[in-house]
Every structure is written in C-alpha cells, then in structure tokens.
C-alpha cells in the first residue's frame, strides 16, 4: 500500500487554522507579559514559540519541524508588523 502524502496547505488555510488555534487554544493561556512578543505557531502540530525576536521564535519552530506551515502573530496586536505611518490599534490581552 502506498504511503499517503499530505498536500501543502494554502496560505489562506494556514491563516484560518493558525488564527483559530491561536484565539481558541493559545491566547487564553498566555501570560500578560507575552503582550507585544511574537508567537510563531506550527498550524499542523499546534506547537508554538514566543519571543521578542520573531526570527528566533521561527527558527526554534523550524528546527523542531523543518518545512512546518507556520502562523505568525504579535500578541495583543492585530498584525505582526506595520508598514508606514498610521493609527496604532491594539487588542486587549
């Protein structure tokens, strides 16, 4: 019997799964000191890393599972990064 290969998730699927996992399972458990830090989530396993440095968190997730489909969020903010000047919106933790 041939081994089944998993199809790669689309960016839309990564975003949907990642946001749902983050909001439902992870955000309620985070310490308030995590606010402003980056959270990198492996959407297929649920494993995640939190760090002030988003690249460091990403590297730790990818070291555990190379090729992981990851979702990046900045805890307490609607986006991980902001381009240009504009109004700053923050979410409560």
Secondary structure, 3 states (H helix, E strand, C coil): CCCCCCCCCCHHHHHHHHHHHHHHHHHHHCCHHHCCCEEEEECCCCCEEEECCHHHHHHHHHHHCCCCCEEEEECCECCCCCCCCCCCCECCC
